[in-house]
Amino acid sequence: MIITNLAKECLYSIYDYNAKFSLKNAIETNINILQYISNLEHSPYLGKELLKSSDKQLRELIYRRKRISYSIIYYLLEKQDIIYIRFIYNNKQDLKTILKIHNYFNNLF
């Protein structure tokens, strides 16, 4: 499993935002998201399929805690058995806007 730099930046942002309200919650949230991501190593199809091509799948795994949920967007390269965690975002945010800001999958939108 590979966590991309963008996904790491997302985790830092999630931490920074949550730390404004509760340091304990910020730490717990990031630890829980990382533990949830680690489930993909044993169950790579856990997330919902968003897009499929011949050799890779774009999938979404949703982590929910209380009233907040985060989407973990990842690629599954089946032939190479590699999972790339692409980015993580709060579900209150608009996915299309996030993808455009980061120049990901612009041809889809």
VOBA-658264 format. One line per field, with one value per atom (N, C-alpha, C, O, CB): x, y, z; residue in one letter; atom name. Coordinates in steps of 0.1 Angstrom, whole numbers. Each point is the difference from the previous one (the first is absolute). Glycine has a CB too. Layout:
xx = [X | ...]
yy = [Y | ...]
zz = [Z | ...]
tormar = [a | ...]
kelo = [CA | ...]
This chain:
xx = [8 | -8 | 9 | 10 | -29 | 15 | 7 | -9 | -11 | 27 | -13 | -7 | 6 | 12 | -20 | 2 | 6 | 2 | -6 | -5 | 19 | 3 | -13 | -2 | 25 | -32 | -12 | -9 | -6 | 7 | -1 | -8 | 6 | -7 | 1 | 19 | 7 | -4 | -2 | 21 | -19 | -4 | -14 | -3 | 19 | -25 | -14 | 0 | -8 | 0 | 15 | 0 | 5 | -5 | 9 | 7 | 5 | -11 | -2 | 25 | -30 | -11 | -11 | -6 | 12 | -10 | -10 | 4 | -8 | 0 | 20 | 5 | 0 | -5 | 20 | -10 | 1 | -14 | -2 | 23 | -30 | -14 | -6 | -5 | 2 | 4 | -6 | 7 | -6 | 0 | 19 | 8 | -4 | 2 | 17 | -26 | -5 | -11 | -2 | 7 | -12 | -11 | 4 | -4 | -12 | 24 | 4 | 12 | 0 | -24 | 35 | 12 | -2 | 5 | 9 | -20 | -3 | -8 | 3 | -3 | -10 | -9 | 9 | -2 | -19 | 29 | 9 | 9 | 1 | -2 | 7 | 9 | -8 | 4 | 11 | -26 | -9 | -5 | 0 | -6 | 2 | -6 | 11 | -3 | -13 | 27 | 11 | 4 | 3 | 5 | -6 | 3 | -10 | 3 | 9 | -25 | -11 | -1 | -2 | -10 | 15 | 0 | 11 | -2 | -7 | 21 | 11 | -2 | 3 | 12 | -22 | -3 | -10 | 0 | 4 | -14 | -10 | 6 | -3 | -14 | 27 | 7 | 8 | 0 | 2 | 3 | 8 | -9 | 6 | 9 | -28 | -9 | 1 | -3 | -12 | 19 | 0 | 11 | -2 | -6 | 18 | 10 | -5 | 4 | 13 | -27 | -6 | -13 | -4 | 14 | -16 | -13 | 0 | -7 | -5 | 20 | 1 | -13 | -1 | 24 | -33 | -13 | -10 | -12 | 17 | 0 | -9 | -8 | -11 | 27 | -9 | -6 | -9 | 1 | 19 | -29 | -9 | 8 | 8 | -28 | 17 | 7 | -6 | -12 | 16 | 5 | -4 | 3 | -8 | 13 | 6 | 4 | 9 | 8 | -10 | 0 | 8 | 6 | -8 | -6 | 26 | 6 | 6 | -3 | 9 | 1 | 5 | 9 | 0 | -2 | 10 | 10 | -1 | 7 | 8 | -24 | -1 | -14 | -9 | 32 | -25 | -14 | 2 | 8 | -17 | 0 | 0 | -12 | -11 | 20 | -6 | -9 | -1 | 9 | -5 | -15 | -2 | -4 | -10 | 2 | 15 | -3 | -4 | 7 | 10 | -28 | -5 | 2 | -5 | -12 | 23 | 3 | -11 | 0 | 25 | -33 | -10 | 3 | 4 | -21 | 16 | 1 | -9 | 1 | 23 | -34 | -10 | -7 | -6 | 19 | -13 | -7 | 9 | -4 | -11 | 28 | 10 | 4 | 2 | 6 | -7 | 5 | 11 | -1 | -21 | 31 | 11 | 1 | -2 | 15 | -11 | 2 | 15 | 7 | -30 | 26 | 14 | 0 | -6 | 12 | 0 | 0 | 13 | 11 | -26 | 14 | 12 | -2 | -10 | 14 | 8 | 1 | 4 | 8 | -1 | -13 | 4 | 6 | -8 | -10 | 31 | 6 | 0 | 9 | 6 | -25 | -2 | 12 | 4 | -28 | 29 | 11 | 13 | 7 | -17 | 12 | 12 | -3 | 9 | 0 | -22 | -4 | 5 | 6 | -5 | -3 | 5 | -12 | -9 | 32 | -24 | -10 | 6 | 10 | -24 | 9 | 5 | -11 | -10 | 25 | -12 | -9 | 2 | 11 | -11 | -10 | 2 | -3 | 8 | -14 | -6 | -3 | -12 | -7 | 16 | -10 | -10 | -7 | 6 | 7 | -26 | -8 | -12 | -6 | 15 | -13 | -13 | -11 | 0 | 11 | -21 | -11 | -9 | -9 | 10 | 1 | -8 | 6 | -6 | 1 | 17 | 6 | -5 | -4 | 25 | -20 | -4 | 12 | 10 | -27 | 15 | 10 | 5 | 12 | -22 | 1 | 4 | 9 | 10 | -32 | 19 | 8 | 14 | 10 | -31 | 21 | 13 | 9 | 12 | -23 | 5 | 7 | 6 | 11 | -26 | 7 | 4 | 12 | 9 | -32 | 21 | 11 | 13 | 11 | -28 | 17 | 12 | 4 | 9 | -14 | -2 | 2 | -1 | 8 | 6 | -22 | -2 | -12 | -11 | 22 | -10 | -11 | -8 | -12 | 11 | 8 | -8 | -8 | -10 | 28 | -14 | -8 | -13 | -9 | 30 | -23 | -13 | -10 | -12 | 24 | -8 | -9 | 1 | -8 | 10]
yy = [-12 | 12 | 12 | 1 | -13 | 22 | 13 | 11 | 1 | -11 | 18 | 12 | 12 | 3 | -12 | 15 | 11 | 12 | 2 | -11 | 18 | 13 | 8 | 6 | -6 | 0 | 7 | -6 | 8 | -2 | -19 | -6 | 4 | 2 | -21 | 19 | 4 | 15 | 3 | -19 | 24 | 14 | 1 | 9 | -1 | -16 | 0 | -4 | 6 | -13 | -3 | -4 | 12 | 2 | -26 | 31 | 11 | 11 | 6 | -11 | 7 | 10 | -4 | 9 | -3 | -18 | -5 | 1 | 5 | -21 | 13 | 1 | 15 | 4 | -24 | 29 | 14 | 6 | 8 | -6 | -6 | 5 | -5 | 8 | -7 | -14 | -6 | 5 | 1 | -21 | 23 | 5 | 13 | 4 | -17 | 21 | 13 | -1 | 9 | 0 | -21 | -2 | -10 | 2 | 2 | -14 | -10 | -7 | -7 | 5 | 3 | -7 | -15 | -7 | 27 | -24 | -14 | -6 | -11 | 14 | 4 | -4 | -1 | -9 | 19 | 0 | 1 | -12 | -7 | 32 | -29 | -12 | -12 | -9 | 21 | -14 | -12 | -2 | -11 | 14 | 8 | 0 | -5 | -9 | 28 | -13 | -4 | -15 | -7 | 31 | -28 | -14 | -9 | -10 | 17 | -4 | -8 | -1 | -11 | 17 | 5 | 0 | -9 | -8 | 31 | -22 | -8 | -15 | -9 | 28 | -22 | -14 | -5 | -12 | 16 | 4 | -4 | -2 | -10 | 24 | -6 | -2 | -13 | -7 | 32 | -29 | -12 | -12 | -11 | 22 | -10 | -11 | -4 | -11 | 18 | 2 | -2 | -10 | -7 | 30 | -25 | -10 | -14 | -8 | 23 | -17 | -14 | 0 | -11 | 7 | 15 | 0 | 12 | 10 | -20 | 9 | 11 | 4 | 11 | -18 | -1 | 3 | 5 | 1 | -18 | 21 | 5 | 13 | 2 | -12 | 18 | 13 | -2 | -10 | 22 | -3 | 1 | 3 | 9 | -3 | -13 | 3 | 13 | 2 | -26 | 33 | 13 | -1 | 6 | 7 | -19 | 0 | -12 | -4 | 29 | -32 | -11 | 0 | 4 | -17 | 10 | -2 | -14 | -8 | 33 | -28 | -14 | -5 | -11 | 15 | 5 | -4 | 7 | -4 | -1 | 14 | 7 | 4 | 1 | 7 | -6 | 4 | 12 | 0 | -24 | 33 | 12 | -4 | -2 | 19 | -17 | -4 | 10 | 9 | -33 | 24 | 9 | -8 | -8 | 26 | -16 | -6 | 12 | 10 | -29 | 17 | 10 | -3 | -11 | 17 | 3 | -2 | 9 | 13 | -18 | 0 | 8 | -1 | -10 | 5 | 17 | 1 | 11 | 12 | -20 | 4 | 9 | 6 | -6 | 11 | 9 | 7 | 3 | 7 | 2 | -13 | 4 | -12 | -11 | 30 | -18 | -11 | 6 | 11 | -24 | 4 | 4 | -11 | -12 | 24 | -8 | -9 | -2 | 10 | -3 | -19 | -4 | -5 | -10 | 4 | 14 | -4 | -7 | 5 | 15 | -32 | -8 | -7 | -3 | 0 | 0 | -8 | -14 | -2 | 22 | -29 | -14 | -5 | -2 | -2 | 1 | -5 | -16 | -5 | 26 | -27 | -14 | -9 | -9 | 13 | -1 | -9 | 1 | -10 | 13 | 8 | 2 | -1 | 0 | 15 | -17 | -1 | 11 | -2 | -23 | 38 | 12 | 9 | 1 | -3 | 8 | 9 | 14 | 1 | -19 | 28 | 13 | 9 | 1 | -3 | 7 | 9 | 14 | 5 | -19 | 19 | 12 | 12 | 10 | -22 | 13 | 11 | -3 | -10 | 25 | -7 | -2 | 14 | 10 | -29 | 19 | 12 | -2 | -11 | 19 | 3 | 0 | 0 | 7 | 6 | -22 | -1 | 12 | 0 | -24 | 34 | 12 | 9 | 9 | -9 | -4 | 7 | -6 | -11 | 16 | 3 | -5 | -7 | 6 | 13 | -32 | -8 | 6 | 1 | -21 | 25 | 5 | 12 | 2 | -10 | 17 | 12 | -4 | 5 | 8 | -23 | -4 | -6 | 3 | -8 | -3 | -6 | 10 | -1 | -19 | 30 | 11 | 8 | 4 | -3 | 2 | 8 | -7 | 6 | 3 | -22 | -8 | -6 | -8 | 3 | 9 | -4 | -15 | -6 | 26 | -27 | -14 | -3 | 6 | -10 | -4 | -5 | 11 | -1 | -19 | 30 | 12 | -5 | 7 | 8 | -25 | -4 | -6 | -2 | -2 | 1 | -6 | 11 | -3 | -16 | 31 | 11 | 12 | 9 | -17]
zz = [0 | 0 | 0 | 7 | 5 | -20 | -1 | 2 | -6 | -11 | 27 | 3 | -7 | 4 | 19 | -32 | -8 | 8 | 11 | -31 | 15 | 7 | 2 | 10 | -19 | -1 | 1 | 12 | 7 | -32 | 26 | 11 | 13 | 10 | -25 | 16 | 12 | 4 | 11 | -16 | -5 | 2 | 5 | 8 | -26 | 12 | 5 | 14 | 8 | -31 | 27 | 15 | 8 | 11 | -17 | 2 | 8 | 1 | 10 | -18 | -3 | 0 | 9 | 8 | -31 | 23 | 9 | 14 | 9 | -26 | 20 | 14 | 4 | 11 | -15 | -5 | 4 | 2 | 10 | -24 | 6 | 2 | 13 | 8 | -33 | 27 | 13 | 12 | 11 | -24 | 12 | 12 | 5 | 11 | -20 | 0 | 4 | 11 | 8 | -31 | 23 | 9 | 11 | 11 | -30 | 16 | 10 | -5 | -10 | 18 | -1 | -3 | 1 | -9 | 17 | 2 | 2 | -12 | -5 | 30 | -29 | -11 | -13 | -8 | 19 | -13 | -12 | -1 | -10 | 11 | 10 | 0 | -2 | -8 | 24 | -9 | -1 | -14 | -6 | 30 | -30 | -14 | -10 | -8 | 14 | -5 | -10 | 2 | -9 | 8 | 14 | 3 | -5 | -6 | 26 | -18 | -5 | -15 | -5 | 26 | -28 | -14 | -5 | -9 | 8 | 7 | -5 | 3 | -8 | 13 | 7 | 3 | -10 | -5 | 29 | -28 | -10 | -13 | -7 | 19 | -16 | -13 | 1 | -11 | 8 | 14 | 1 | -3 | -3 | 20 | -15 | -3 | -15 | -4 | 23 | -27 | -15 | -3 | -11 | 7 | 12 | -3 | -1 | -7 | 18 | -2 | 0 | -8 | -4 | 27 | -25 | -7 | -10 | 2 | 18 | -31 | -9 | -7 | -6 | 2 | 4 | -7 | 10 | -3 | -14 | 29 | 10 | -4 | 3 | 14 | -25 | -4 | -13 | -7 | 16 | -11 | -11 | -13 | 0 | 15 | -26 | -12 | -6 | -2 | -2 | 0 | -7 | -15 | -7 | 29 | -25 | -14 | -3 | 9 | -10 | -10 | -3 | -14 | -10 | 26 | -18 | -13 | 0 | 9 | -12 | -7 | -2 | 11 | 3 | -27 | 30 | 10 | 13 | 9 | -28 | 21 | 12 | 4 | -9 | 6 | 15 | 5 | 9 | 9 | -11 | 0 | 10 | 9 | -4 | -13 | 30 | 10 | 11 | 2 | -7 | 13 | 11 | 12 | 0 | -16 | 27 | 13 | 9 | 1 | -5 | 11 | 8 | 15 | 5 | -23 | 25 | 14 | 7 | -2 | -1 | 12 | 7 | 15 | 6 | -24 | 24 | 15 | 4 | -3 | 3 | 8 | 6 | -12 | -8 | 29 | -22 | -11 | -11 | -10 | 27 | -17 | -10 | -8 | 6 | 8 | -27 | -8 | -10 | -5 | 7 | -5 | -9 | -11 | 3 | 15 | -30 | -11 | -3 | 0 | -10 | 9 | -3 | -15 | -3 | 28 | -34 | -14 | -3 | 3 | -9 | 0 | -3 | -13 | -5 | 29 | -30 | -12 | 4 | 9 | -23 | 8 | 2 | -14 | -9 | 28 | -19 | -12 | 1 | 7 | -10 | -3 | 2 | -4 | 7 | -10 | -9 | -5 | 9 | 1 | -24 | 28 | 9 | 14 | 9 | -26 | 21 | 14 | 9 | 10 | -14 | -1 | 7 | 2 | -9 | -1 | 22 | 3 | 2 | 8 | 3 | -18 | 1 | 7 | -6 | -15 | 33 | 6 | -6 | 2 | 20 | -29 | -8 | 8 | 1 | -21 | 27 | 8 | 9 | -1 | -16 | 28 | 10 | 2 | 1 | 10 | -10 | 1 | 9 | 1 | -23 | 28 | 8 | -10 | -10 | 29 | -16 | -9 | -2 | -8 | 14 | 3 | -2 | -11 | -5 | 29 | -29 | -11 | -13 | -1 | 15 | -25 | -13 | -7 | -2 | 1 | -3 | -6 | -13 | -3 | 14 | -19 | -13 | 1 | -7 | -2 | 19 | 2 | 5 | -4 | 10 | 3 | 5 | -11 | -1 | 23 | -30 | -11 | -10 | -5 | 7 | -5 | -9 | 7 | -7 | -3 | 22 | 7 | -1 | -2 | 18 | -14 | 0 | -14 | -1 | 25 | -34 | -14 | -2 | -8 | 5 | 11 | -2 | -8 | 2 | 20 | -31 | -8 | -7 | -1 | 17 | -20 | -6 | -12 | -3 | 11 | -15 | -12 | 4 | -9 | -3 | 25 | 4 | 3 | 0 | 9 | -7 | 4 | -9 | 2 | 21]
tormar = [m | m | m | m | m | i | i | i | i | i | i | i | i | i | i | t | t | t | t | t | n | n | n | n | n | l | l | l | l | l | a | a | a | a | a | k | k | k | k | k | e | e | e | e | e | c | c | c | c | c | l | l | l | l | l | y | y | y | y | y | s | s | s | s | s | i | i | i | i | i | y | y | y | y | y | d | d | d | d | d | y | y | y | y | y | n | n | n | n | n | a | a | a | a | a | k | k | k | k | k | f | f | f | f | f | s | s | s | s | s | l | l | l | l | l | k | k | k | k | k | n | n | n | n | n | a | a | a | a | a | i | i | i | i | i | e | e | e | e | e | t | t | t | t | t | n | n | n | n | n | i | i | i | i | i | n | n | n | n | n | i | i | i | i | i | l | l | l | l | l | q | q | q | q | q | y | y | y | y | y | i | i | i | i | i | s | s | s | s | s | n | n | n | n | n | l | l | l | l | l | e | e | e | e | e | h | h | h | h | h | s | s | s | s | s | p | p | p | p | p | y | y | y | y | y | l | l | l | l | l | g | g | g | g | g | k | k | k | k | k | e | e | e | e | e | l | l | l | l | l | l | l | l | l | l | k | k | k | k | k | s | s | s | s | s | s | s | s | s | s | d | d | d | d | d | k | k | k | k | k | q | q | q | q | q | l | l | l | l | l | r | r | r | r | r | e | e | e | e | e | l | l | l | l | l | i | i | i | i | i | y | y | y | y | y | r | r | r | r | r | r | r | r | r | r | k | k | k | k | k | r | r | r | r | r | i | i | i | i | i | s | s | s | s | s | y | y | y | y | y | s | s | s | s | s | i | i | i | i | i | i | i | i | i | i | y | y | y | y | y | y | y | y | y | y | l | l | l | l | l | l | l | l | l | l | e | e | e | e | e | k | k | k | k | k | q | q | q | q | q | d | d | d | d | d | i | i | i | i | i | i | i | i | i | i | y | y | y | y | y | i | i | i | i | i | r | r | r | r | r | f | f | f | f | f | i | i | i | i | i | y | y | y | y | y | n | n | n | n | n | n | n | n | n | n | k | k | k | k | k | q | q | q | q | q | d | d | d | d | d | l | l | l | l | l | k | k | k | k | k | t | t | t | t | t | i | i | i | i | i | l | l | l | l | l | k | k | k | k | k | i | i | i | i | i | h | h | h | h | h | n | n | n | n | n | y | y | y | y | y | f | f | f | f | f | n | n | n | n | n | n | n | n | n | n | l | l | l | l | l | f | f | f | f | f]
kelo = [N | CA | C | O | CB | N | CA | C | O | CB | N | CA | C | O | CB | N | CA | C | O | CB | N | CA | C | O | CB | N | CA | C | O | CB | N | CA | C | O | CB | N | CA | C | O | CB | N | CA | C | O | CB | N | CA | C | O | CB | N | CA | C | O | CB | N | CA | C | O | CB | N | CA | C | O | CB | N | CA | C | O | CB | N | CA | C | O | CB | N | CA | C | O | CB | N | CA | C | O | CB | N | CA | C | O | CB | N | CA | C | O | CB | N | CA | C | O | CB | N | CA | C | O | CB | N | CA | C | O | CB | N | CA | C | O | CB | N | CA | C | O | CB | N | CA | C | O | CB | N | CA | C | O | CB | N | CA | C | O | CB | N | CA | C | O | CB | N | CA | C | O | CB | N | CA | C | O | CB | N | CA | C | O | CB | N | CA | C | O | CB | N | CA | C | O | CB | N | CA | C | O | CB | N | CA | C | O | CB | N | CA | C | O | CB | N | CA | C | O | CB | N | CA | C | O | CB | N | CA | C | O | CB | N | CA | C | O | CB | N | CA | C | O | CB | N | CA | C | O | CB | N | CA | C | O | CB | N | CA | C | O | CB | N | CA | C | O | CB | N | CA | C | O | CB | N | CA | C | O | CB | N | CA | C | O | CB | N | CA | C | O | CB | N | CA | C | O | CB | N | CA | C | O | CB | N | CA | C | O | CB | N | CA | C | O | CB | N | CA | C | O | CB | N | CA | C | O | CB | N | CA | C | O | CB | N | CA | C | O | CB | N | CA | C | O | CB | N | CA | C | O | CB | N | CA | C | O | CB | N | CA | C | O | CB | N | CA | C | O | CB | N | CA | C | O | CB | N | CA | C | O | CB | N | CA | C | O | CB | N | CA | C | O | CB | N | CA | C | O | CB | N | CA | C | O | CB | N | CA | C | O | CB | N | CA | C | O | CB | N | CA | C | O | CB | N | CA | C | O | CB | N | CA | C | O | CB | N | CA | C | O | CB | N | CA | C | O | CB | N | CA | C | O | CB | N | CA | C | O | CB | N | CA | C | O | CB | N | CA | C | O | CB | N | CA | C | O | CB | N | CA | C | O | CB | N | CA | C | O | CB | N | CA | C | O | CB | N | CA | C | O | CB | N | CA | C | O | CB | N | CA | C | O | CB | N | CA | C | O | CB | N | CA | C | O | CB | N | CA | C | O | CB | N | CA | C | O | CB | N | CA | C | O | CB | N | CA | C | O | CB | N | CA | C | O | CB | N | CA | C | O | CB | N | CA | C | O | CB | N | CA | C | O | CB | N | CA | C | O | CB | N | CA | C | O | CB | N | CA | C | O | CB | N | CA | C | O | CB | N | CA | C | O | CB | N | CA | C | O | CB | N | CA | C | O | CB | N | CA | C | O | CB | N | CA | C | O | CB | N | CA | C | O | CB | N | CA | C | O | CB | N | CA | C | O | CB | N | CA | C | O | CB]
